[in-house]
Amino acid sequence: MKKHIVLGGMLLCAAAFTSCNEDFDDWASPQSNVPGGSAAAYGITVTAGSDANVVMDNAAETVEIVKVAKNQDEISYITLKSVTVNGASLPYTYENGSIKVKSAQLDSLVEATTFDRSATSHEVTIATEWSAVLTSGESVSASAETAATLTPYSSVPAIDSKGYAMLGQWQGWDYSNPTWMTEVEPGVYQATVITSDEGDNWYKFYKGSGFDEANFPWDAVALGCAENGDASSPNLLVWADDPRYGGFQTPVISGAGEFLVTLDMNKLYFKYEPKETRYYIVGNPQGWSTTDKTCLFYALGGNKFTYTTKWTNQWDLKIWAQDHFGDWNAAWGGENGSTAASGSLVFGGDADGCGAIGPNAEGGWYTFTFNMASKTYEWTAIDEPTTEYDAITVIGGFNGWSNEGEIELSQLEKAPHNWYARATIDADTELKFRANHDWAVNWGGDGSAEISEDKYYVPAGGDNIKVPAGTYDFYLNDITGLWCIALVVE
């Protein structure tokens, strides 16, 4: 009798679950159900419902996606415990052997789990979990899977022949100077943007054809998201006269920094991800060489970079981004002729007013810091360091954490207290920097992430640094403790 009471309570819970609202975030969370035996083994027959192939253009408000029957000879009764679609929970009603859901919620779930709003059929797996009381009195768990398809609305925007651009907070919403996106594969566009607000940075996508019109049509050519101020990435694209949402809202990029934004007009979704470009010194510390990359600025996060050493004069350096190394017309510097301790960065060549930067005519010990989000720089004087190291090395799993076979870094002659080496790691490993072949002074990371093609530093800490196999440039400043491990990409 107690078993029947427990199962009856579960049935009430399932019924209560049917009164959920339309908000996807309230109910479509991943589930972790422990499967029991096959439902069929206990005489529970679970099959696709009469509406298991849903086409949103003509779908009813409520659709039957699963039908169930039981063999009375083996089972007293069954209770439905959960329904998941592609691993996410979904509100349902269960009555007379029929499981029904709202077509709009099913469409929302499928689009959000596939990030695909295109008018193509999506195959989905519907998993059901059951509790059954057998005629023997035994209570068992059972599970079943059925298949269904869902085809989103066919009313989707065509790909604009003029491509796409972005307008946003970082460029003052100035349609005369948009951030154009590059088509990286058919129907997929990318752009790099640099945001300066530590909070929300608002933006939208715009069809390229709109920029040809005398009066920019704004909302008529804009694309956005469903919820105003949504910082989600990836996110579903929403447009004017959207059959699901009726219209679009404005998304945001959260935080200051450099971001790679991708717009997929085939599947109708977008995303942004941090992208901090490497920046190198070209100047006195490396002999103004167009090939020498021994002086990499140390990343601080948030698109801020720094370098500390003994400088020579007021015309010590310019800055080259990784993608423009060697191009004198694509350098960053200061206002030509300026000797100020701080100022604004200027992009271009000498003809554009982009001059070299330095602390003063006499030079000295300084930290140079620049912010690519705000396009500013400053010099900060420091005391001459008194600690000297005979050696800086890299040690790790690649050499068995042994004194033998460490990677030896060399101190740069014209940038004292900065060390550099290039070496190949044959297998994925963990490693650290250390001084004088001893553990008294060592440098590591905070364990937050591993080095990769795009990520060449992690916040400083005491943990080992995870590094995949590859050839790397190793950099360390023994004054600040900052380091970088940059994968060599020729």
Protein Blocks (a to p, Z undefined) as FASTA:
>chain_A
ZZmmmmmmmmmmmmmmmmccfblklmmcccdddddddfklnopacdddfklpccfklpcf
bdcfbdcdddfklpmbdcdfbdceehiacddddeehiacddfklmmmmmmmmnopabfcd
cddddddddddddfkopacdddddddddddddfbdcdddfkbpadddfknoopaklccdd
ddfbghiacdddddfbfbbcddddddfklmmpmbagkjmmgccdfbehiabdcdddddeh
iaklopacddddededdddddddfknopadddddddddddddjknoopakbckbccddeb
jhiacdddddfblmlbccddfklgoiaklcccddehiacfbdcddeddfknopacddfbl
nlpaddddddfklopacdddddddfbdcfbdcdddfknoopaehpacddddfklghiacd
ddddfbdcdddddehhiakbccddehlaccdfklgcdcddfbdcdddeddddddddfklo
pacdddddZZ
